[in-house]
Amino acid sequence: MAVKSHLRNQRPVVIAVSTNDALAGASKNIGILRNYRNFYFVPVFQDDCTAKPFSMIADFTKIPQTIEAALDGIQIQPMITVPQ
């Protein structure tokens, strides 16, 4: 309900995706949300490409930076990064 209210009032919604299915079935849904206004994603990286080839984890250190950019209507780039 909070997200619905934010979108109704044209406020940004920040999403931090961490899933074992990001590069498989969930990628379609992530791509759909990416095309909607007011959805902003925390950059993600692949955590273990050999053991979990479809897994992605949000870079939680970039949450404050993502929120600041989202308030200005900007998606920080790159959205897909490498672990630091």
Secondary structure as the mmCIF struct_conf table of DSSP 4:
data_model
#
loop_
_struct_conf.conf_type_id
_struct_conf.id
_struct_conf.beg_label_comp_id
_struct_conf.beg_label_asym_id
_struct_conf.beg_label_seq_id
_struct_conf.end_label_comp_id
_struct_conf.end_label_asym_id
_struct_conf.end_label_seq_id
HELX_RH_AL_P HELX_RH_AL_P1 ALA A 2 ARG A 8
TURN_TY1_P TURN_TY1_P1 ASN A 9 GLN A 10
STRN STRN1 VAL A 13 ILE A 15
STRN STRN2 THR A 19 THR A 19
TURN_TY1_P TURN_TY1_P2 ASN A 20 ALA A 24
HELX_RH_AL_P HELX_RH_AL_P2 GLY A 25 ARG A 34
TURN_TY1_P TURN_TY1_P3 ASN A 35 ASN A 35
BEND BEND1 TYR A 36 TYR A 36
TURN_TY1_P TURN_TY1_P4 ARG A 37 ASN A 38
STRN STRN3 PHE A 39 PHE A 41
STRN STRN4 VAL A 44 PHE A 45
BEND BEND2 ASP A 47 ASP A 47
TURN_TY1_P TURN_TY1_P5 CYS A 49 ALA A 51
TURN_TY1_P TURN_TY1_P6 PRO A 53 PHE A 54
STRN STRN5 MET A 56 MET A 56
STRN STRN6 ILE A 57 ALA A 58
HELX_RH_3T_P HELX_RH_3T_P1 PHE A 60 LYS A 62
HELX_RH_AL_P HELX_RH_AL_P3 ILE A 63 LEU A 71
TURN_TY1_P TURN_TY1_P7 ASP A 72 GLY A 73
BEND BEND3 GLN A 77 GLN A 77
BEND BEND4 MET A 79 MET A 79
STRN STRN7 ILE A 80 THR A 81
#
